[in-house]
Amino acid sequence: PGLAGLRQVVAAFRGAFPDLRITIEDIFAEGDRVAARVTARGTHRGEFMGIPATGRSIELRGIRIDRISGGKIAEHWASFDQLGLMQQLGVIPSGAAPGR
C-alpha cells in the first residue's frame, strides 16, 4: 500500500519488462474520480513473480480508477488481465478450462 507499494510494483515490472510501454486508451474524469483504460506492452527479459525471463512479448490490458484529493491520488483501484498475462508468459496454457 501507499507510495512504497507502488514503487515496488513499478520496480518489479520495469525489472521484468525493461522496454515496458503504457498507452492510455481512454481517460474519463468526473468529480474527484479519474478512470483510465490502459494497455501495457513489453518483452519479458527479467524474472517476474518467480518466472524466469521467457523473451516473450506481452500485452496487458487493464482499468484503473483514482480518487484525487488535494491534487494527489488519495485512493486507487485497478483491475488487470492477470490470467492473460500468465498465458502469454506460458505459465498457464491458453484456452485452459477451469477445473481441467
N, C-alpha and C positions, 0 to 999 in steps of 0.2 A: 504493500500500500504506500501511497504518497510518492513524493519525488524520488526517493531512494529506490522504491519498487519499479518505477518507470525506467529509471536509469539501468537497472538490472535487466529488464526486458529488452530494452534497446541494445544493450551490450551483447546479450545473447543472440539476438537476431543479426546484428552487424558482424559478430564473430563468425556466425554460421553462413551468412549470406552477404559477403562484403560488397557485392555490387547491387544491394537492395535498392529498389526504386519504388516509391509510393506515389500513386496517382489518385488524386481526389476526383472521383467520377461525378458526384453530386454533393452539394452542401446546402443546407437549409438552416435558417435561424428564426426563432420565434420566442419573444420574451427573453428569458435568461438561458434558453437551451439552444445548442447548435448540434445538428446531426450531419454526419458525412458518410457517404458510401465510398469506400476506398478499395483499391487493388494494389497489392504489393507483388513485385516481381523480382526474382533474383536467382542466383546459382548457388547450390548447396556445396560450399567449399570448406566448411569447418564443422566441428561437432555441434549438434543441436539436440538437446534433450537426450543425450546419451547415444544419438545416432551418428555414426562416423560419416564424414563427407561422402556424398554419392556423385557429385558432379552434375546432378540433375537440375534442370531449370524448374522453378516453381512459380505458380500464380495463386496468390492467396487473396480471397475477397472477404470483405467484412463491412460492418456498420458500427460506427461509434457515435455516442451521444455525450455531450459535455454540458454541465451546468456552470455558468460563468457568474462569479461574484467578485466585485471589486477589481475587475479586469483580469482575473485569474481563474483557472479551472478549479472549481470547488468540488465537483463530483464528476465521475467519469464511468460510463458503461460501454462495453464493447462486445460484439459477437463476431467471431471469425470462423471460417470453414476449416476447423482443425482436422476433421476426418479427411477432407480433400487434400490437405497438406500432407498428412501421413500416407495417403495413397500415392501422391506424387513423388514422395521420397522412397516409395517401395516398401514401407513398413507394414502397410495393410493392403491386401490385394484390392484392386479396383473392382467394383461390382459385387463385392462380398456381401452376401445376405446375412443379416443378424442371426446369430444362433446356429450358423452352419460352419 
